[in-house]
């Protein structure tokens, strides 16, 4: 009986390790000049998104709860199609989000990761019901179904993924698909 309890305990520990991470976000979460907190699944403030005011192009900064800058999102002007870049604090591009060329309903985007596997985003982007995949396997899902509040949606990230990058990509998609854009 004692060994059985330990075995079940180890099994439970492994299940804990494999669980997806959840975050709560708000639709069109930041207007330029506004700040917004992304909350974890327990309602704690996990990341702050800071919209920099008085800039010619759209700029959003991601900070940890202590104020350290983790990533910066920059809108790139004068492109054939909408493009936004995600940069590290040193200004190096870590991801480039592009709207797919031939999708009138804006239901597909590509995320180019320099030196890594590109991400494919598919689903209903306007309604925040989509999946993010790398090499054909899901790494995150975005959905409004998990919340009753109209302007809130959730992001479920598979274990072992770069959470802040996935949240930044989700923020970019929210910005790029906003009707007032």
N, C-alpha and C positions, 0 to 999 in steps of 0.2 A: 504493500500500500504506500509506503514512504517513497519508493522509487516511482510509482505511478504519478504521484503528486509532482515530483521533480520533472518528470517527462512532460507532463501537461504544462508546467511552468515554463520550460524551455520552448515548447510549442507556442505558447502565448507570447513569449518574448520575440520569437521569429515573426509572428503575425504583426506585432507592434512595429518591427523594423520595416515591413513591407507596406505599411499603410500610406496612402496618398496624403499629401498635405493640402489643407484647405485655406483659402483666403476669401475675404468678402470685399467687394469693390462697389463703387457707385458708377452708374452710367454717366458718361461725359463728366468724369470725375474731376477734372481740373479745367478751369478757364484760365487764360493767362492772367497772372497776378494772384490766383487763388492757391491755397494749400489744401491738401487732402491726406488723410491717413488711410492706409490699407490695413485692415484688421485680419488677424489670424483666425483660425476656426474657433478659438475660445473667446473672441472679441477683444483681444489685446492689440494695441497699436504695434504693427510690425515694421511698416515702412511709411515714410512721409514723402508725398509727391508735392514738389514746390514748383508752381508755375511762375516763371520769371516775367515780370511786367516790363513794359517799355522796350521790347525787342522787336526788330523788324520781322524776324521769323520766330515761329513757335519754339519755345525751349522749356523743357520740363526736367527737373532734377529729382532723382531718387536719393533719399537719405535714410540711414538706419535710425532707430529711435534716439540715438545720442547726437544726431546731427551730422554725422560723417557722410559725405557724398559718395554714393556707390556707383551710380550711372547717370548719364545725361542723355536726354532725347532731343534731337535737333531735326527740324523740318528742313528738307533740302528743296530749294526753289529751282525753277527753270529745268525741270525734268519732263520727259515725255509722259510719264505717269507718276502718280503720287509716290513719294519716297520719303521715309523718315529714317534717320540713323540713330543708333544707340551707341553711346561712347562711354568709355571708362573715365575716371577722374582725370587721367592724363591726356584726354582728347583722342585716344585711339579707338577706332570703330570696332565694336564687338558684334554688331548685328546691323543689317540694313533691311528694312521692311518695305516691300514693294507690292503694290496692287497688281493683280494679274491683268495682263493686257486685254484678253477677250472674255470678260465676264460682266455683262450688263447689270446683273443684280448684285455685283460686288461681293460674291460669295466665296472668293478664293484669294489668298495672298501668299507670297513667298517671303521667307526670312533667310537672307544669306548670312551665314556665319563664317567669317574669315578663318581658315584653318580648321574648320569643324564641319559637321554634317548640317546641311541646310534644313530648315523647317518648312513644312507645308501646313497652311491653315485653311480649313474647309468647313463649310456649314453656313448657317444663317448669321452672318456677321452683324447685320443691323439689329437683330433681335437677341444678340449675345447668346447664341446656341451654336457653338462650333468646337472643333477639336484641333489640336496642334500635334503634328506628327513629325518624327525624325526617322528617316529610312523606312517609312511605312509602318512604324509602330507608334502608338499613341504615347505622348509624354504629358499632355494636359488636356483638360476639358473645361469649357466655359459654359455656364448655364444660368439662366434666370429662374428656372423651375424650382430651385432649391430655396427660394425666398419669396415671401408674400409681399414685401415692399417693392413697389413698382420700379424704382430706379436702382435697385440693388441686384448684383449678380455675383456668382461664385466662381472661383477658379480652383480646380482640383488638379494638383501637380503630382505626377508619379514620383516615387522615391528615387533619389539619386540624380535628379535633374537640378539645373541651376535655377532655383526659385526666383531670384530677383530678375534674371533675364526673362523668364517666362512672364512674370508680372509686368515688366517693361514692354514686352511684345504685346500683351493684352491691352495695356494703356495706349500704345501706338495705334492698335486696331480701333480702339474706341475713338481716338482722335480723328483717324482717317475716314471712318464711316459715319461720323456725326453729320446729321442733316444740315446743320448750320455752317458747315465747312465750305 
